[in-house]
Amino acid sequence: MKKHIWIKILFSVIAIVAIILVAQAVVSTVYFTKLQNSFIEDDINSKIAKYEKMLEKEQENLLSLASLNSSFDCTKEAYKHYQETQNIEECAKIFQQKYSEINKTINNNTDKTIKTHFHLPSVKSFFRSWSNKRGDDISKFRFTIQKVVTTKKVVTGIEIGKIGLVIRGIVPIKNKTGDLLGSVECMSSYKKLLKKLKQIEHEEFALYIFKNKTKLLDKDLSVNIKVDKISDNDKYVFSIASSDNYQQSEISQEFLTNLMENNKHLEYNGFVYASKIINDFSGEVVGVLIYQHNISKEKQLLTKMRITMIIIVSILLSIFGLAFYFLIRQIISKPIAKVVNAMKKISNK
């Protein structure tokens, strides 16, 4: 009888410890899942905030450069000469002497290329610092310039053109009486921004343009976009990525739609994805920025932490259970022994 009681007590202790361990495993799984999601959300919010700050700074820099170019003596001389002669080629020679020196200095001191573009009030190209093409009508797709001509104020932001999305800073050029002579812009590739945004190996950024905004793209000039192969069923058209490690082939139109509609991050094939709507200079939605983060290492780390916690808790509970069992046995063994002996004596009488 005595042995039977202790077996019951031992199994009871084991059952309690087992229940606690299962509960602890469930709680730790929930906790670490929430912890992981919290880390991911913080990371995504940080990246989005950084993107917005970098874009704002890039726009400010381009606007500053455009303002500087508008104040050059060669700029004033070229626009004055055009008013007198209407000869773009002669004006280009005035620009070329200055910008050949500027481009040479920039190339010698940095690895950057700054594109400067001067325009006429008729929204025609006046001079391109990187090309001999000039005098062409750009009014059908250069809406930022049209806005400058209309408002006579600076314009900065993203614009979709023949090559894809471009970041621009444009300032009006006026004479002393305030009449508009034209405008000048400095521009930057969106891909450069994505490369700056990427800081660690296991994260990538990609740009998708909405299909209804691809009509302005030139199949010979657009970056990575095969304009003539866009499907009628596509809503999003891949444009550029921060590197070749972006999993473009794994991302379907349906997945992108879910990502946009849910307005939260999604996990897929060991990666976390998040989206950020891209608005152009006028506030119109033109594309979406995709953030891809490989979370396999983070998951492995959190799994090790969870397993370690379970092992530690299991050991502690086992020690506690055994200690509790022997303590109970020690405390009540003597009274039980007395009762058993007394019962034996009674039965022997």
BELKA-V141744 format. One record per helix or strand of 3 or more residues. SS is the DSSP state (~ for helix, > for strand). FROM is the first residue (numbers start at 1). TO is the last residue. If there is no record, write none. Layout:
SS:FROM:TO
SS:FROM:TO
This chain:
~:2:70
~:73:85
~:88:109
>:115:120
>:124:128
~:143:151
>:155:161
>:164:174
>:180:189
~:190:197
>:203:210
~:211:216
~:227:229
>:236:241
~:248:250
~:253:262
>:266:268
>:271:279
>:285:294
~:296:348
